[in-house]
Amino acid sequence: MSNLFVNIKRETILFVLYSLFIISFPITFNLNSIVIITMCIFFFIDKKENIKNKINDALKNKIILAFFFYFIVQCLGLIYSKDITTGINVITRLISFVFLPTLITTEKLSVKKINTLLNIQKYWISLFVLCIVFTQVYVEGRLLRTVVHFAFESYGISQHYIGILIIITLMFVLHQMIEKVQVFLNTIVFILLFGFLLLLSSRTSLLMFIFLAVLFFLTNFKKIRTVVKISVLIIFLGISSSLYFNSSELKRKVNVLIKTTDFDIGIITTKNSITYTKNNFEHRILIWHCALNIIYNHPLIGIGTGDYRIGLNEEYEKINFLTAIDSNFDTHNQYLEDFLKAGVLGILSLLFLYGLIFKLSLKNKRFLFYCIFCIAFLSLFESYLERHHGTVFIAFFIPLFIKYETKLT
């Protein structure tokens, strides 16, 4: 009975800590960091035999080893970096890759409690969205369509991370609806979160969700006739497209993209060297061009975990890329960034991590698949692991979904 009590108590403490992580993630960096540190300390507050068993289990787990391998490669890139301060900041941000997957994978947590965590996530992100809307309209007195420009400054979180949180929550809501769980309430949550996703004005987030929603429909309604499937998909895409182009911010971005985009690197370089432009797509083309120039000259080991920003800024200066110099742009591409930092090992460590998770996710095509797809896709357009929210999101939710789906099957 005493062992049973200890296990129940330990699982309850873990559940509380996980809940605090989910609640603090979008609103406060400091509290979220404290929760992570507390979880790591809690891992070692156990019997010596249990700690030894957990470490042994971790060393046999391919996903945990893939996280650790990525971390070690970044540490190697620090050895030949000149800017040690920046390099240490990168390493510090990635420490969660070592501890969180090990903790979540080896500690016991029931399916019921994980399901409750996802429900907490659903209600919390809905409340968070409502608070942002209320503050934007009634406290700040701003137009709702400008939410993407002002709402997240005080929280210190990018809309891209909020976008992934909303998408994962939407997919959970869809699964609950198909299982006939709280259909009316989940319908309201779905409308609220999908509407806010449109307000984010992120083309990437919207494309990710549309792809996953279509995949969800095709996977879960196999018995429905093909004609009906196609009809529903056309209606869904039609409604999404209509909402997309009726969003003034999205419409503005599309108009800028269509009217001002060139595909000649010489023209793009000239435009951005004589004026501050607003075409984000062209910015990315020019940034990637600069990054590839560095990679071409340092393909094997990169330029160092701490020096990739220095290298990029030097390239920006060479072509007088005004907007990038002023805004200190990162690579806006996680794959290129890791190639810059640590060369071949850098890109291989990232591809190995993503690839291993993606392969495992194909067994069920549920939350793990949705999560890794969003991360891998967004990594094409953003330096996803450049911030605390990116590293801890993948280090927390990937192992959690692996545990959840493993227990379900």
N, C-alpha and C positions, 0 to 999 in steps of 0.2 A: 504493500500500500504506500510506503514511503517513497519508493521509486516512482510510482504512478503520480504521486502528488508533485514530486520534483519536476517531472516531464510536463505535466499540465501547467504548472506555474511558469516554467521556462517558456513554453509555447505561448502563453498569455502575454508575457513580457515582450516577446518578439513581435507578437501581433500589435501591441501598443506602439512599439518602436517603428514598425512598418507603417502604421497608420499616421504617425507623426511625420514620417518621411514624405508620404503622399500629400499630407496637408501643407507641410512647409515648402515643398518643392517649388510651386509657382509664385510664392509670396515673399519668402525671406531666405536669402543666401546663408546668413549667419546661423539661424536656427537649424536649417537643413544640414549644415556642416556639423553642428553639435550633435544632431541625431545620428549622423553617419559615424562620428567618432565614438559615440555611446554604443552603437551596434558593434563596432569593432572591438571595443573593450569587453562587451558582454560575451563575445565569442570565447574569450579566454577565462571568463568566470564560470568555470565548469571543472569537473573532475579531470585529473591528469590523463586518465585512460580515455575519457571521452574526447579530450582535446587531441590526443594522439590519433585516435580513430578518425576524427574529422579531417585532420591534416592528411592522413593516409588516403582517405576518400577523395580529397581535393586533388592530390597528386595523380590519381587515376582518372580524373575527369578531363576529357579533351577540351571542353569549352573553357574551363577554368585555366588550363594550361595555355590556351590560345590568348586569353586576356593577359596572362602573365608574360607570355612571349612578346606581345605588343609593348607592354610596359618596359621590358628589358631592352628592347630595340631602341626605344626613346632614351633610355638611360645611356646606352652606348653612344648615341648621337650627341650626348652632352659632353663626352670626353674631348671631342675636337671642336667644341663651340667656343667662340670668343666671348659672346654675351652670356656669361654663366647665370646671371640673375634671371633673364628671360627663360633660360633652359630649366632652371630650378622651379620656376613657376609652372612650366609645362609638366614637369615630373610630379610636382605636388598635386596638381589637378588630376593626374592620372593614378594616384595612389588608390583611389576607390576601385580601380580595375583589379588590384591585388586582393583587397579585403572583402568587398561586397559580394562578388560571385561565390567566393569560398563560404562566406557566412550563410547566404541564402540557400545555396545548394546542399550544404551539410547539416544545417539545423532543421529540426522537424517542424512542419506546419501543415495542418490538414487542408484538404480540398475545400471544406466548408469555410474555414477561416480565410483562405485565399479568395474565395468567391465573395466573402464579406468585404475584404479589402478592395476588390474591384467595384463593389457597390458604393463603398465610401468614396472611391475615386470618382464615380459617376455623379454622386450628389455634390461632392466638394467642387468639382470643376464646373458644375452647373451653377452653384452658388457664387463661385468666383466670377463667372461670366456675367451673372446678374449684377453683382457688385460693381464690376467695371462699367457696365451699361448705365447703371444708376449714377455712379460718380461722374461719368463722362457727360451725361445729359443734364442732371439736376444739380450737381455740386459745382462742376467746372463750367457748365453752360455752353458746352461745345456741341457741334453737330455729331450725330452718331457715326456718320460715314468717315469721320476723321479719327476714329478710335485707334487705328493702327499707328498713328503719328504720335499720340500722347499717352495712351493708357498704360503702357508697360514700362515707362521711364522710372517710375517710383518703385517698381518691383525688381528692376535690374534683370529682367528676363526678355529674351527676344521672342517675337511673335512666332518664329519658326518652331520653337520648342513647345509653345502653347498649341500650335497647330497639330503637332504630333500627338500631344496629350488628348486633344479633342477628337482626333481621328480614331485613336485606340479606344476611347470611351464610346464613340459612335458605333464602332464595330461590336463592342460588348453589349450595347443597347440593342443592336440588331439581333444578336444571338439570343438575348433574353426575350425579345418580341417573338421570334420564331419558335421559342420554347414556351410561349404563352405565359410569360412571367411579367406581371404588372404592365400589361399591354397599354392601357390608357396613360399611365404615368410615364412609361418609356417613350410613348409617342410625343408627349409634351417635351421631354428631355431631348429627344432627337431633333425636333423642330427648333428648339432653342439653340442647341449646339451647332447644328448645320447652318442656321442663320448667322451665328457668330463667326463660323468658319468663313463665310462669304464676306463678313465685315473685315476680316483680317486682310483681305485683298491679296492673298498669296496664291499666285497661279500654281506654284508647286504643290502646296497643301491641297488645293482643290483637285488637281489632277491625281494626286495620290489617293484621295478619298474616292473619287469616281472609279478608278481602277479597282480598288479593293471592294467597293460596293457591288460592282458588276461581277467580280470573282465570287463574292459571297452569294449572290443570286444564282449564278450558274452552278455553284457547288451544292447549295442547299435545296435547290428545286429541280433535281435531276428528272423527276417523274413528269414534270410539266411539259406539254408539247412545245416543240421548237418554235412554232409560230407565235405562241403566247409569250415565250421568253423574249423573242426578238421584239415583239410589240411593247412589252414592259420596259425593255432596255432603251428603246427609242424614246418612249415617253419620259423615262428618267433622265436620259441625256438631254432631251429637249427642255425639260424643266430646269435642269442644272445650267444649261447654256443660257437660257432666258434670264435666270437669276444672276448669272455671271456677268452678262453684258449690260444688265440694268443696274449693277453696282457702279456708282460713279467713279470710285477709286480704281476699280478693276478696268473699267472702260477707259479711263485716262491712261493707265499703264499699257493697255493694248494699243491705243491710238499712238502713243509715243513709240512703241515697238514697231508698229507697221509703217509709220510715216518717217521715222528717222534712222532706221537700221540700215547699215551698209555691211557688206560681207568682204570687202577688200580691206585687208589689214593696214595697208598704207593710208587709205582714206580715214579709217577709224583712228589711227595714230595721229594724223594731222589735225582732225577735229578736236581730239581730246588734249592736244598740246597747245591749242590757241584759245580754248574756252572751257568753262565748267559745264559738262553735259549732264543730262538726266536719263540717258538710255542705259538702264541697268544691264541689259543683254550685251550691249557693246562694251560696257565696263568689264564684264566677265571675260569676253573674248580677249580684251587687251591684257587683263590680269593673267589669264591662262597663257597668253603668248609670252609674257615676261617670265612666268614660272617655268615654262618649257625651255626658255633660253638658259636658265640657271641649271635645269636638269640635264640639258644637253652637255653642259660643261662639267657637271659633277654627277654623273649617272650612278656611280658605284656606291658611294657612301653619303651623298648629299652634302649640304653645307653646315649641318649641325642643328641639333634640337633647339639651340638658343639663337641661331643666326639667320633663320629663314626670313624673318621680318627685315633684317638688315639687307639681305640679298634682294628681296623684293623692292624695298625702297630705293636701292641703288639702280635697279632696272627702271623704276618709275622716273627717277631723276634723269636717266639717259635719254628718255623719249619725252620728258616734260609732261608726264601724265598728271595734269593739274588736280583733277578730282581725287585720284588715288593718293597723291602726295599730301593733299589737305586732309583727307579722311583716314590715312594710314590703313588702306585696305589690306585684309588678309587675302589668301588665295581664292576664297569662295569655292573651294573644292577640296574635300578632305583627302582624296586620293593623291592629288598633286601636292598637297601640303606635306603628306608623309613621305612622298618621294623626295621633296625638297629637303626635309629634315634629315632623313637617314638613308636616302638612296634606295637601292634595290631591296634591301632588308626592310626598309620602312614600308614600302608599298606592298611587299609580300606579306608582312605581318598583319596589315590591315585586311588585305584580301583573304588571308587564311582565316582570320577571325570572323569576318562577315560570311565567307563561304561555308564555314563549318556550321554556323548558326542557321544559315539559309537551308543547307542540306537537311538539318534536323527538323526544321520547320515544315518541310514538305510532307512529313508523315501525316500531319493533321490539317495543315493550312488554316490554323485558327489564330490565336492572339500572337503567338511567337512569329508566325509568318507575317502578320500585319505589322508587327513591331520592326522586324529586321528589314522588311521591304521599305518602310517609311524612312528608316535610318540610312539604308544603302542608297536610296533614291535621292534623299535630301543631301547626302554627302557629295553628290555630283554638282550641286549648286551652292553649297555652303560648307564652311569649315566646321563641321558638326561637333567635333571634339575640341574645338578651340575654347569652349567655355565650360564652366562647372556644370551647367544644366545638361550639356550634351554627354559628358563622361558619366555622371551619376545616373542619368536616365537609362543608358544602355547597361551600366553595371548593376542596376537594381532590377529593371523590368525584364531584361532578357533571362536571367536565372529564375526569376519568379514565374515567368510564363513556361519555362522549361519544366520546372517542378510541378506546376499546375496541370499541364497537359500530360505529363508522364503519369501523374496520379489518376487523371481522368481515364486514361487508356489501360 
